[in-house]
Amino acid sequence: MARIKPQALLQQSKKKKGPARISVTTIILYSLIVVVTVFFLYATYRHWSQRSRTQVENRQSVFKGDTDSSFMDSKKSDLPGYAILDTAKGSITVELFKDSSPEVVDQFLDLCHRGHFNGMLFRHVIKHYVIQAGDSDKLEAAEDWTLKGKHYSQLDTSLKHEAFMLGTSKKKRDNGAFELFITTAPIPDLNEKLIVFGKVVKGEDIVQEIEEVDTDEHYRPKSSIAIRSVTLKQSV
């Protein structure tokens, strides 16, 4: 077998290619790709984890809101919905507007529990307008209505302007007093005078009977008529 001379081997090794060198640019490019990939994965993780946390919080918030709403609804439903005014002429049953006038109804119920209306007199009776019960003998709001006259042709037809509505004086309530007004006819500017918080659903004839009593020139009944007691009920 022929031997290969050392000089020939040296020439062959020079002809063989050495390992390719990786350029700096390639290293930087691959590094950027790795960094971008890692950042993208991290951002995706943050997004979905934040979204999951938000969904959980929203569910908890909705649940809490539903619970609070249910609690308030149940609390409101526990309140009496009707008041029966026992007068010298008979009983007047009033439905209370717990939803539209909650604060006034709460105050009225509290006063009823304390017996505030027991023995309260009907101080003024204005035919075709209102009957008013209270502690004060001053006419005030009721007198102002009579001075304006009765414009029946221009009456507002909304619910709060109907007859047999129960309300209390805005001015007196702000000053710590609580009077009762029951309308006996539609009153155009009723909302300017009263906070309406109920409506007579039974005993309209008793209201009309009180309305027909004799009064003096200041609309005060010549014979005393009082609210003897108030009974609260869930339903009638």
C-alpha atoms as an extended CHARMM CRD file, in Angstrom:
* protein
*
       236  EXT
         1         1  MET       CA              0.0000000000        0.0000000000        0.0000000000  PROA      1               0.0000000000
         2         2  ALA       CA              1.3190000000        3.3740000000       -1.0540000000  PROA      2               0.0000000000
         3         3  ARG       CA              2.1500000000        5.8030000000        1.6900000000  PROA      3               0.0000000000
         4         4  ILE       CA              0.9030000000        9.3690000000        1.5750000000  PROA      4               0.0000000000
         5         5  LYS       CA              3.6580000000       11.8110000000        2.0350000000  PROA      5               0.0000000000
         6         6  PRO       CA              3.4270000000       14.2480000000        4.9340000000  PROA      6               0.0000000000
         7         7  GLN       CA              3.5550000000       17.1610000000        2.5380000000  PROA      7               0.0000000000
         8         8  ALA       CA              0.4990000000       15.8370000000        0.6900000000  PROA      8               0.0000000000
         9         9  LEU       CA             -1.4180000000       15.4370000000        3.9900000000  PROA      9               0.0000000000
        10        10  LEU       CA             -0.6280000000       19.0370000000        4.8700000000  PROA      10              0.0000000000
        11        11  GLN       CA             -2.0100000000       20.2340000000        1.5610000000  PROA      11              0.0000000000
        12        12  GLN       CA             -5.2240000000       18.1690000000        2.0170000000  PROA      12              0.0000000000
        13        13  SER       CA             -5.8300000000       19.5790000000        5.5290000000  PROA      13              0.0000000000
        14        14  LYS       CA             -5.4900000000       23.0940000000        4.1830000000  PROA      14              0.0000000000
        15        15  LYS       CA             -8.1690000000       22.3030000000        1.6140000000  PROA      15              0.0000000000
        16        16  LYS       CA            -10.6920000000       21.2180000000        4.3520000000  PROA      16              0.0000000000
        17        17  LYS       CA            -13.0590000000       24.0070000000        5.5450000000  PROA      17              0.0000000000
        18        18  GLY       CA            -12.8810000000       25.0170000000        9.1660000000  PROA      18              0.0000000000
        19        19  PRO       CA            -15.9750000000       25.5830000000       11.3610000000  PROA      19              0.0000000000
        20        20  ALA       CA            -18.0950000000       28.6190000000       10.2810000000  PROA      20              0.0000000000
        21        21  ARG       CA            -17.8520000000       31.5810000000       12.5850000000  PROA      21              0.0000000000
        22        22  ILE       CA            -21.1880000000       33.1600000000       13.9620000000  PROA      22              0.0000000000
        23        23  SER       CA            -21.2580000000       36.8440000000       13.3450000000  PROA      23              0.0000000000
        24        24  VAL       CA            -22.0590000000       39.4100000000       16.0590000000  PROA      24              0.0000000000
        25        25  THR       CA            -25.0820000000       40.5630000000       14.0810000000  PROA      25              0.0000000000
        26        26  THR       CA            -26.5640000000       37.0760000000       14.1440000000  PROA      26              0.0000000000
        27        27  ILE       CA            -26.0470000000       36.7980000000       17.8980000000  PROA      27              0.0000000000
        28        28  ILE       CA            -27.7640000000       40.1520000000       18.4780000000  PROA      28              0.0000000000
        29        29  LEU       CA            -30.6460000000       39.1950000000       16.1830000000  PROA      29              0.0000000000
        30        30  TYR       CA            -31.2880000000       35.8980000000       17.9550000000  PROA      30              0.0000000000
        31        31  SER       CA            -31.0140000000       37.6100000000       21.3340000000  PROA      31              0.0000000000
        32        32  LEU       CA            -33.6710000000       40.1290000000       20.2960000000  PROA      32              0.0000000000
        33        33  ILE       CA            -35.9450000000       37.3440000000       19.1200000000  PROA      33              0.0000000000
        34        34  VAL       CA            -35.6020000000       35.5900000000       22.4850000000  PROA      34              0.0000000000
        35        35  VAL       CA            -36.2570000000       38.8290000000       24.4030000000  PROA      35              0.0000000000
        36        36  VAL       CA            -39.3300000000       39.6760000000       22.3010000000  PROA      36              0.0000000000
        37        37  THR       CA            -40.6800000000       36.1420000000       22.7020000000  PROA      37              0.0000000000
        38        38  VAL       CA            -40.2240000000       36.2140000000       26.4790000000  PROA      38              0.0000000000
        39        39  PHE       CA            -41.8310000000       39.6760000000       26.6930000000  PROA      39              0.0000000000
        40        40  PHE       CA            -44.7830000000       38.5580000000       24.5710000000  PROA      40              0.0000000000
        41        41  LEU       CA            -45.3430000000       35.4840000000       26.7300000000  PROA      41              0.0000000000
        42        42  TYR       CA            -45.1400000000       37.5890000000       29.9130000000  PROA      42              0.0000000000
        43        43  ALA       CA            -47.5430000000       40.2090000000       28.5450000000  PROA      43              0.0000000000
        44        44  THR       CA            -49.9860000000       37.4800000000       27.5230000000  PROA      44              0.0000000000
        45        45  TYR       CA            -49.7890000000       35.9460000000       30.9830000000  PROA      45              0.0000000000
        46        46  ARG       CA            -50.3950000000       39.3310000000       32.6540000000  PROA      46              0.0000000000
        47        47  HSD       CA            -53.3560000000       40.0460000000       30.3740000000  PROA      47              0.0000000000
        48        48  TRP       CA            -55.1670000000       36.7870000000       31.0230000000  PROA      48              0.0000000000
        49        49  SER       CA            -54.4130000000       36.7500000000       34.7440000000  PROA      49              0.0000000000
        50        50  GLN       CA            -55.6820000000       40.3360000000       35.0580000000  PROA      50              0.0000000000
        51        51  ARG       CA            -58.7740000000       39.4640000000       33.0460000000  PROA      51              0.0000000000
        52        52  SER       CA            -59.5010000000       36.4580000000       35.2270000000  PROA      52              0.0000000000
        53        53  ARG       CA            -59.0740000000       38.5580000000       38.3860000000  PROA      53              0.0000000000
        54        54  THR       CA            -61.3810000000       41.2520000000       36.9850000000  PROA      54              0.0000000000
        55        55  GLN       CA            -64.0410000000       38.6980000000       36.1290000000  PROA      55              0.0000000000
        56        56  VAL       CA            -63.8940000000       37.2700000000       39.6360000000  PROA      56              0.0000000000
        57        57  GLU       CA            -64.1580000000       40.7560000000       41.1660000000  PROA      57              0.0000000000
        58        58  ASN       CA            -67.0930000000       41.6090000000       38.8890000000  PROA      58              0.0000000000
        59        59  ARG       CA            -68.8860000000       38.4340000000       39.8880000000  PROA      59              0.0000000000
        60        60  GLN       CA            -68.2870000000       39.2400000000       43.5470000000  PROA      60              0.0000000000
        61        61  SER       CA            -69.4770000000       42.8200000000       43.0000000000  PROA      61              0.0000000000
        62        62  VAL       CA            -72.6240000000       41.6730000000       41.1990000000  PROA      62              0.0000000000
        63        63  PHE       CA            -73.2660000000       39.1120000000       43.9050000000  PROA      63              0.0000000000
        64        64  LYS       CA            -72.7850000000       41.7380000000       46.6200000000  PROA      64              0.0000000000
        65        65  GLY       CA            -75.0130000000       44.1790000000       44.7370000000  PROA      65              0.0000000000
        66        66  ASP       CA            -77.7140000000       41.5540000000       44.3380000000  PROA      66              0.0000000000
        67        67  THR       CA            -77.3980000000       40.6710000000       48.0060000000  PROA      67              0.0000000000
        68        68  ASP       CA            -77.6380000000       44.3140000000       49.0870000000  PROA      68              0.0000000000
        69        69  SER       CA            -80.5520000000       44.9050000000       46.7250000000  PROA      69              0.0000000000
        70        70  SER       CA            -82.3300000000       41.8070000000       47.9820000000  PROA      70              0.0000000000
        71        71  PHE       CA            -81.6910000000       42.8970000000       51.5650000000  PROA      71              0.0000000000
        72        72  MET       CA            -83.1130000000       46.3630000000       50.8840000000  PROA      72              0.0000000000
        73        73  ASP       CA            -86.0990000000       44.9100000000       49.0560000000  PROA      73              0.0000000000
        74        74  SER       CA            -86.7880000000       42.4820000000       51.8810000000  PROA      74              0.0000000000
        75        75  LYS       CA            -86.3760000000       45.2650000000       54.4340000000  PROA      75              0.0000000000
        76        76  LYS       CA            -88.7550000000       47.4780000000       52.4690000000  PROA      76              0.0000000000
        77        77  SER       CA            -91.2830000000       44.6730000000       52.0980000000  PROA      77              0.0000000000
        78        78  ASP       CA            -91.2140000000       44.1600000000       55.8720000000  PROA      78              0.0000000000
        79        79  LEU       CA            -92.4870000000       47.6950000000       56.4160000000  PROA      79              0.0000000000
        80        80  PRO       CA            -96.2380000000       48.1740000000       56.8340000000  PROA      80              0.0000000000
        81        81  GLY       CA            -97.8700000000       49.1400000000       53.5730000000  PROA      81              0.0000000000
        82        82  TYR       CA           -101.0850000000       50.5560000000       55.0000000000  PROA      82              0.0000000000
        83        83  ALA       CA           -102.2140000000       52.8430000000       57.8050000000  PROA      83              0.0000000000
        84        84  ILE       CA           -105.7250000000       52.9240000000       59.2260000000  PROA      84              0.0000000000
        85        85  LEU       CA           -106.6760000000       56.2760000000       60.7480000000  PROA      85              0.0000000000
        86        86  ASP       CA           -109.4150000000       55.7820000000       63.3240000000  PROA      86              0.0000000000
        87        87  THR       CA           -111.3580000000       59.0470000000       63.5750000000  PROA      87              0.0000000000
        88        88  ALA       CA           -114.4910000000       60.1600000000       65.3780000000  PROA      88              0.0000000000
        89        89  LYS       CA           -116.3540000000       59.7920000000       62.0590000000  PROA      89              0.0000000000
        90        90  GLY       CA           -114.9780000000       56.3750000000       61.1410000000  PROA      90              0.0000000000
        91        91  SER       CA           -111.8800000000       54.6800000000       59.7430000000  PROA      91              0.0000000000
        92        92  ILE       CA           -109.7720000000       55.8890000000       56.8050000000  PROA      92              0.0000000000
        93        93  THR       CA           -107.4170000000       53.3450000000       55.2120000000  PROA      93              0.0000000000
        94        94  VAL       CA           -104.3620000000       54.7500000000       53.4530000000  PROA      94              0.0000000000
        95        95  GLU       CA           -101.8940000000       52.9580000000       51.1870000000  PROA      95              0.0000000000
        96        96  LEU       CA            -98.3520000000       54.2000000000       51.8220000000  PROA      96              0.0000000000
        97        97  PHE       CA            -95.9880000000       54.9590000000       48.9330000000  PROA      97              0.0000000000
        98        98  LYS       CA            -92.9410000000       53.1070000000       50.2910000000  PROA      98              0.0000000000
        99        99  ASP       CA            -91.1070000000       53.1810000000       46.9530000000  PROA      99              0.0000000000
       100       100  SER       CA            -91.6630000000       56.7580000000       45.8040000000  PROA      100             0.0000000000
       101       101  SER       CA            -91.4980000000       58.4710000000       49.2290000000  PROA      101             0.0000000000
       102       102  PRO       CA            -89.4100000000       56.1610000000       51.4500000000  PROA      102             0.0000000000
       103       103  GLU       CA            -87.9700000000       58.7920000000       53.8200000000  PROA      103             0.0000000000
       104       104  VAL       CA            -91.3360000000       60.3970000000       54.5470000000  PROA      104             0.0000000000
       105       105  VAL       CA            -93.0000000000       57.0090000000       55.0010000000  PROA      105             0.0000000000
       106       106  ASP       CA            -90.2460000000       55.9780000000       57.4430000000  PROA      106             0.0000000000
       107       107  GLN       CA            -90.7780000000       59.1650000000       59.4410000000  PROA      107             0.0000000000
       108       108  PHE       CA            -94.5490000000       58.6740000000       59.4060000000  PROA      108             0.0000000000
       109       109  LEU       CA            -94.2160000000       55.0640000000       60.6090000000  PROA      109             0.0000000000
       110       110  ASP       CA            -91.8390000000       56.1130000000       63.3910000000  PROA      110             0.0000000000
       111       111  LEU       CA            -94.2850000000       58.7750000000       64.5600000000  PROA      111             0.0000000000
       112       112  CYS       CA            -97.1100000000       56.2430000000       64.4660000000  PROA      112             0.0000000000
       113       113  HSD       CA            -95.1320000000       53.8630000000       66.7010000000  PROA      113             0.0000000000
       114       114  ARG       CA            -94.5860000000       56.7340000000       69.1410000000  PROA      114             0.0000000000
       115       115  GLY       CA            -98.3010000000       57.5870000000       69.1840000000  PROA      115             0.0000000000
       116       116  HSD       CA            -97.7010000000       61.0410000000       67.7050000000  PROA      116             0.0000000000
       117       117  PHE       CA           -101.0250000000       61.1330000000       65.8580000000  PROA      117             0.0000000000
       118       118  ASN       CA           -103.1800000000       59.7890000000       68.6810000000  PROA      118             0.0000000000
       119       119  GLY       CA           -105.6280000000       62.5220000000       69.6060000000  PROA      119             0.0000000000
       120       120  MET       CA           -104.4490000000       64.8670000000       66.8170000000  PROA      120             0.0000000000
       121       121  LEU       CA           -107.2360000000       67.2150000000       65.7660000000  PROA      121             0.0000000000
       122       122  PHE       CA           -108.3680000000       68.0950000000       62.2730000000  PROA      122             0.0000000000
       123       123  ARG       CA           -107.4990000000       71.7750000000       62.5030000000  PROA      123             0.0000000000
       124       124  HSD       CA           -108.8240000000       72.9890000000       59.1730000000  PROA      124             0.0000000000
       125       125  VAL       CA           -111.4050000000       71.7830000000       56.6890000000  PROA      125             0.0000000000
       126       126  ILE       CA           -111.6030000000       73.4850000000       53.3090000000  PROA      126             0.0000000000
       127       127  LYS       CA           -114.3950000000       72.0850000000       51.1920000000  PROA      127             0.0000000000
       128       128  HSD       CA           -113.3810000000       70.7870000000       47.7820000000  PROA      128             0.0000000000
       129       129  TYR       CA           -109.7150000000       71.1400000000       48.7700000000  PROA      129             0.0000000000
       130       130  VAL       CA           -108.2680000000       69.4930000000       51.8550000000  PROA      130             0.0000000000
       131       131  ILE       CA           -108.7560000000       68.4170000000       55.4140000000  PROA      131             0.0000000000
       132       132  GLN       CA           -105.7310000000       69.0670000000       57.6190000000  PROA      132             0.0000000000
       133       133  ALA       CA           -104.7290000000       67.4800000000       60.9230000000  PROA      133             0.0000000000
       134       134  GLY       CA           -101.8790000000       68.8190000000       63.0040000000  PROA      134             0.0000000000
       135       135  ASP       CA           -100.6490000000       70.3640000000       66.2230000000  PROA      135             0.0000000000
       136       136  SER       CA           -100.6560000000       73.9160000000       64.9250000000  PROA      136             0.0000000000
       137       137  ASP       CA           -103.7720000000       76.0470000000       64.5710000000  PROA      137             0.0000000000
       138       138  LYS       CA           -102.2160000000       78.2020000000       61.8240000000  PROA      138             0.0000000000
       139       139  LEU       CA           -103.7220000000       77.8130000000       58.3730000000  PROA      139             0.0000000000
       140       140  GLU       CA           -100.6070000000       78.6780000000       56.3030000000  PROA      140             0.0000000000
       141       141  ALA       CA           -100.3470000000       76.3480000000       53.2770000000  PROA      141             0.0000000000
       142       142  ALA       CA           -104.0420000000       75.5240000000       53.1960000000  PROA      142             0.0000000000
       143       143  GLU       CA           -104.9400000000       79.2210000000       53.3070000000  PROA      143             0.0000000000
       144       144  ASP       CA           -102.5780000000       79.9310000000       50.4290000000  PROA      144             0.0000000000
       145       145  TRP       CA           -104.4590000000       77.4200000000       48.2960000000  PROA      145             0.0000000000
       146       146  THR       CA           -107.7770000000       79.1400000000       48.9390000000  PROA      146             0.0000000000
       147       147  LEU       CA           -106.3290000000       82.5400000000       47.9730000000  PROA      147             0.0000000000
       148       148  LYS       CA           -105.3330000000       81.2510000000       44.5560000000  PROA      148             0.0000000000
       149       149  GLY       CA           -108.8390000000       80.0600000000       43.7900000000  PROA      149             0.0000000000
       150       150  LYS       CA           -110.0180000000       76.8680000000       42.1650000000  PROA      150             0.0000000000
       151       151  HSD       CA           -109.0090000000       76.5340000000       38.5170000000  PROA      151             0.0000000000
       152       152  TYR       CA           -110.7060000000       73.2380000000       37.7940000000  PROA      152             0.0000000000
       153       153  SER       CA           -110.4570000000       73.7210000000       34.0230000000  PROA      153             0.0000000000
       154       154  GLN       CA           -106.6330000000       73.7080000000       34.1970000000  PROA      154             0.0000000000
       155       155  LEU       CA           -106.0220000000       70.7880000000       36.5350000000  PROA      155             0.0000000000
       156       156  ASP       CA           -103.0550000000       68.5180000000       36.1010000000  PROA      156             0.0000000000
       157       157  THR       CA           -104.1960000000       64.9230000000       35.6740000000  PROA      157             0.0000000000
       158       158  SER       CA           -101.1460000000       63.1940000000       37.1710000000  PROA      158             0.0000000000
       159       159  LEU       CA           -101.6290000000       60.7440000000       40.0410000000  PROA      159             0.0000000000
       160       160  LYS       CA           -100.2930000000       63.0600000000       42.7360000000  PROA      160             0.0000000000
       161       161  HSD       CA           -102.8640000000       65.7050000000       41.8350000000  PROA      161             0.0000000000
       162       162  GLU       CA           -105.8710000000       63.4460000000       42.3400000000  PROA      162             0.0000000000
       163       163  ALA       CA           -108.3150000000       63.6200000000       45.2140000000  PROA      163             0.0000000000
       164       164  PHE       CA           -107.8430000000       61.5780000000       48.4030000000  PROA      164             0.0000000000
       165       165  MET       CA           -104.0520000000       61.8480000000       48.3920000000  PROA      165             0.0000000000
       166       166  LEU       CA           -102.2180000000       61.8610000000       51.7440000000  PROA      166             0.0000000000
       167       167  GLY       CA            -99.3220000000       64.2550000000       52.2330000000  PROA      167             0.0000000000
       168       168  THR       CA            -97.4650000000       66.4010000000       54.7030000000  PROA      168             0.0000000000
       169       169  SER       CA            -96.3390000000       70.0150000000       54.5300000000  PROA      169             0.0000000000
       170       170  LYS       CA            -92.8430000000       70.4780000000       53.0710000000  PROA      170             0.0000000000
       171       171  LYS       CA            -92.2080000000       73.5950000000       55.1440000000  PROA      171             0.0000000000
       172       172  LYS       CA            -93.4460000000       72.1450000000       58.4290000000  PROA      172             0.0000000000
       173       173  ARG       CA            -91.5500000000       68.8780000000       57.9500000000  PROA      173             0.0000000000
       174       174  ASP       CA            -88.3040000000       70.7850000000       57.3780000000  PROA      174             0.0000000000
       175       175  ASN       CA            -88.9190000000       72.5060000000       60.7230000000  PROA      175             0.0000000000
       176       176  GLY       CA            -89.4570000000       69.2460000000       62.6010000000  PROA      176             0.0000000000
       177       177  ALA       CA            -93.2780000000       69.1180000000       62.5440000000  PROA      177             0.0000000000
       178       178  PHE       CA            -95.4430000000       66.5920000000       60.7400000000  PROA      178             0.0000000000
       179       179  GLU       CA            -98.9800000000       67.4710000000       59.6660000000  PROA      179             0.0000000000
       180       180  LEU       CA           -101.3990000000       65.3480000000       57.6830000000  PROA      180             0.0000000000
       181       181  PHE       CA           -103.2710000000       66.6200000000       54.6630000000  PROA      181             0.0000000000
       182       182  ILE       CA           -105.8940000000       64.6200000000       52.7770000000  PROA      182             0.0000000000
       183       183  THR       CA           -107.0300000000       66.2090000000       49.5370000000  PROA      183             0.0000000000
       184       184  THR       CA           -110.7360000000       66.1080000000       48.6900000000  PROA      184             0.0000000000
       185       185  ALA       CA           -110.3250000000       67.3690000000       45.1190000000  PROA      185             0.0000000000
       186       186  PRO       CA           -107.5330000000       67.5880000000       42.5200000000  PROA      186             0.0000000000
       187       187  ILE       CA           -105.0940000000       70.4070000000       43.3140000000  PROA      187             0.0000000000
       188       188  PRO       CA           -102.9880000000       71.7520000000       40.3940000000  PROA      188             0.0000000000
       189       189  ASP       CA            -99.9590000000       72.8700000000       42.4310000000  PROA      189             0.0000000000
       190       190  LEU       CA           -100.0940000000       70.0900000000       44.9910000000  PROA      190             0.0000000000
       191       191  ASN       CA            -96.4140000000       69.1580000000       44.5660000000  PROA      191             0.0000000000
       192       192  GLU       CA            -95.3990000000       72.6970000000       45.5040000000  PROA      192             0.0000000000
       193       193  LYS       CA            -97.1920000000       72.4160000000       48.8510000000  PROA      193             0.0000000000
       194       194  LEU       CA            -97.0300000000       68.8210000000       49.9850000000  PROA      194             0.0000000000
       195       195  ILE       CA            -94.8740000000       65.7430000000       50.0170000000  PROA      195             0.0000000000
       196       196  VAL       CA            -97.3780000000       63.1250000000       48.8930000000  PROA      196             0.0000000000
       197       197  PHE       CA            -96.7110000000       59.7540000000       50.5080000000  PROA      197             0.0000000000
       198       198  GLY       CA           -100.0150000000       57.8820000000       50.3750000000  PROA      198             0.0000000000
       199       199  LYS       CA           -103.5190000000       57.5620000000       49.0200000000  PROA      199             0.0000000000
       200       200  VAL       CA           -106.8650000000       56.7730000000       50.6140000000  PROA      200             0.0000000000
       201       201  VAL       CA           -108.0220000000       53.3680000000       49.3890000000  PROA      201             0.0000000000
       202       202  LYS       CA           -110.9310000000       52.8970000000       51.7810000000  PROA      202             0.0000000000
       203       203  GLY       CA           -113.0030000000       55.3730000000       53.7530000000  PROA      203             0.0000000000
       204       204  GLU       CA           -113.3720000000       58.0920000000       51.1120000000  PROA      204             0.0000000000
       205       205  ASP       CA           -116.8860000000       58.5860000000       52.4480000000  PROA      205             0.0000000000
       206       206  ILE       CA           -115.4310000000       59.3120000000       55.9000000000  PROA      206             0.0000000000
       207       207  VAL       CA           -113.1200000000       61.9510000000       54.3740000000  PROA      207             0.0000000000
       208       208  GLN       CA           -116.1360000000       63.5380000000       52.6530000000  PROA      208             0.0000000000
       209       209  GLU       CA           -118.1190000000       63.4270000000       55.8870000000  PROA      209             0.0000000000
       210       210  ILE       CA           -115.3370000000       65.3010000000       57.6910000000  PROA      210             0.0000000000
       211       211  GLU       CA           -115.2080000000       67.7270000000       54.7670000000  PROA      211             0.0000000000
       212       212  GLU       CA           -118.8900000000       68.5820000000       55.2620000000  PROA      212             0.0000000000
       213       213  VAL       CA           -118.6400000000       69.6770000000       58.9190000000  PROA      213             0.0000000000
       214       214  ASP       CA           -119.4410000000       73.2810000000       59.7960000000  PROA      214             0.0000000000
       215       215  THR       CA           -116.4270000000       75.5900000000       60.0510000000  PROA      215             0.0000000000
       216       216  ASP       CA           -115.7960000000       79.1870000000       61.1030000000  PROA      216             0.0000000000
       217       217  GLU       CA           -114.3780000000       81.9110000000       58.8760000000  PROA      217             0.0000000000
       218       218  HSD       CA           -110.8730000000       80.4860000000       59.4050000000  PROA      218             0.0000000000
       219       219  TYR       CA           -111.9240000000       77.0090000000       58.1920000000  PROA      219             0.0000000000
       220       220  ARG       CA           -111.7190000000       75.5430000000       61.6820000000  PROA      220             0.0000000000
       221       221  PRO       CA           -114.3340000000       72.8810000000       62.5250000000  PROA      221             0.0000000000
       222       222  LYS       CA           -116.8830000000       74.1330000000       65.0340000000  PROA      222             0.0000000000
       223       223  SER       CA           -116.9600000000       70.6950000000       66.6410000000  PROA      223             0.0000000000
       224       224  SER       CA           -113.7410000000       68.8440000000       67.3790000000  PROA      224             0.0000000000
       225       225  ILE       CA           -112.7980000000       65.8880000000       65.1820000000  PROA      225             0.0000000000
       226       226  ALA       CA           -109.7000000000       63.9350000000       66.0760000000  PROA      226             0.0000000000
       227       227  ILE       CA           -107.5980000000       61.0110000000       64.9360000000  PROA      227             0.0000000000
       228       228  ARG       CA           -108.0440000000       58.6410000000       67.8320000000  PROA      228             0.0000000000
       229       229  SER       CA           -105.3510000000       56.1550000000       66.7950000000  PROA      229             0.0000000000
       230       230  VAL       CA           -103.3660000000       54.8140000000       63.8290000000  PROA      230             0.0000000000
       231       231  THR       CA           -103.0710000000       51.1040000000       63.0920000000  PROA      231             0.0000000000
       232       232  LEU       CA           -100.3250000000       49.8760000000       60.7550000000  PROA      232             0.0000000000
       233       233  LYS       CA           -100.7820000000       46.7900000000       58.5670000000  PROA      233             0.0000000000
       234       234  GLN       CA            -98.8630000000       44.8890000000       55.9240000000  PROA      234             0.0000000000
       235       235  SER       CA           -101.9850000000       44.4450000000       53.8110000000  PROA      235             0.0000000000
       236       236  VAL       CA           -105.7190000000       45.0580000000       53.9360000000  PROA      236             0.0000000000
